[in-house]
């Protein structure tokens, strides 16, 4: 992973099991779950048992490959509880439910029903087209007009029935299609939220957190919250804004609660973008170039940039005329919604991390966060990048507020779509997550009769075709402009992007060769059948 020698060798941890000292050894490439299973094995308990570690001072230690090593004289106390035994039964139950779901799908002939309804749709649409073509508009009255209107109503009813049937089936299989519109009940900040444990972060973890190579898949939700909290402390933002640490925790917990469980736009994506922003701050040495208030705006905007994302993009919102599109007049409906949710959370005094700053400063912070979140709308990509590029080429001025505004907007854009900067074993799973979310949207658009973008259509797009154009024409040009201002990014950011482009181009070439062979085989077979 390129994070130092300590990650390439085995690590040893000493444990105190009711006075008995044990030692475990694990690879730095193990996941948290692997280490947890190793601990349960040593403790002689079920792998579903709840295991936690405490150091000599009583602080909880994160069960992760980067946990601080210790000695036999200072072992970690192992605390075991069996409150998760039911999870084994849950897995069995989930397997049974999945099997029942498959049987019910067959029993109710969902696929056959879908085909039948689509055929009915096609027949009725042909009836409408033929009637409208034959009958002049001025004569289209009486029963003919009523008949066509009935057909249109039936088409809408069939579409609704199809979508409802698909949603019911999806609910049963635990893969529900998210709601397309905003849900106001989710905006309200939760009160009396439970505290998450305080983890001891090793020096290696703290340094690793500053690097673009950071593997975001190793960390569970509570650990990500702890790492986000550390970022605010490490950058000096807690002191700068006079934050109450408890309020900061409540804010982060409430943010987590207001990210939906989408395949891509979820809380892990929020953490991923924020971690990259944190790394860019150190890579570009922004502490020496901008004020702490600007750093706070950058980090908080990254944390909040996709709050309550429904899993369906702006194009869908506008075409489907959702509540969000209507509320924001088709102007960046999602980004406007993310801003609204963010400041709804901050409006709660128990979650307001800026409640101790002067009113005028808060106005600047609010405007800055809104500006950055709105900049993540890809519809504005060319506008923002072209302006920033012109500023860099003419001589960027860190004392010019307009220049700084465009720098901040470009930075959050870079972080938002920076997955391919990371090593391939970290970045590729994100492509799968994004395509899954795209396919959910395109499937729904097909059912609702809405336009479908080719890059979101499961019948047309593959991972290589999706990534080659995006890396070549969006990512590399944008990061190259930023690297002109911060030359240290060439090796750590731009080169990994070029490597990713080369990797996907190779994959695309292989795909094209396979397709060509299949076409040639089909052509030869067709010729042979013609001769016969």
Secondary structure as GFF3:
##gff-version 3
##sequence-region A 1 532
A	DSSP	three_ten_helix	5	7	.	.	.	ID=ss1
A	DSSP	beta_strand	11	17	.	.	.	ID=ss2
A	DSSP	beta_strand	20	26	.	.	.	ID=ss3
A	DSSP	alpha_helix	32	43	.	.	.	ID=ss4
A	DSSP	beta_strand	50	54	.	.	.	ID=ss5
A	DSSP	beta_strand	60	61	.	.	.	ID=ss6
A	DSSP	three_ten_helix	72	74	.	.	.	ID=ss7
A	DSSP	beta_strand	76	81	.	.	.	ID=ss8
A	DSSP	alpha_helix	86	107	.	.	.	ID=ss9
A	DSSP	alpha_helix	110	134	.	.	.	ID=ss10
A	DSSP	three_ten_helix	137	139	.	.	.	ID=ss11
A	DSSP	alpha_helix	142	172	.	.	.	ID=ss12
A	DSSP	alpha_helix	184	187	.	.	.	ID=ss13
A	DSSP	beta_strand	199	200	.	.	.	ID=ss14
A	DSSP	alpha_helix	203	208	.	.	.	ID=ss15
A	DSSP	three_ten_helix	216	218	.	.	.	ID=ss16
A	DSSP	alpha_helix	221	234	.	.	.	ID=ss17
A	DSSP	alpha_helix	237	240	.	.	.	ID=ss18
A	DSSP	alpha_helix	245	257	.	.	.	ID=ss19
A	DSSP	alpha_helix	267	283	.	.	.	ID=ss20
A	DSSP	three_ten_helix	286	288	.	.	.	ID=ss21
A	DSSP	alpha_helix	292	304	.	.	.	ID=ss22
A	DSSP	alpha_helix	314	319	.	.	.	ID=ss23
A	DSSP	alpha_helix	323	327	.	.	.	ID=ss24
A	DSSP	alpha_helix	333	346	.	.	.	ID=ss25
A	DSSP	alpha_helix	359	375	.	.	.	ID=ss26
A	DSSP	three_ten_helix	378	380	.	.	.	ID=ss27
A	DSSP	alpha_helix	381	395	.	.	.	ID=ss28
A	DSSP	alpha_helix	401	416	.	.	.	ID=ss29
A	DSSP	three_ten_helix	419	421	.	.	.	ID=ss30
A	DSSP	alpha_helix	424	448	.	.	.	ID=ss31
A	DSSP	three_ten_helix	454	456	.	.	.	ID=ss32
A	DSSP	alpha_helix	463	470	.	.	.	ID=ss33
A	DSSP	pi_helix	471	475	.	.	.	ID=ss34
A	DSSP	alpha_helix	476	485	.	.	.	ID=ss35
A	DSSP	alpha_helix	489	489	.	.	.	ID=ss36
A	DSSP	pi_helix	490	494	.	.	.	ID=ss37
A	DSSP	alpha_helix	495	531	.	.	.	ID=ss38
###
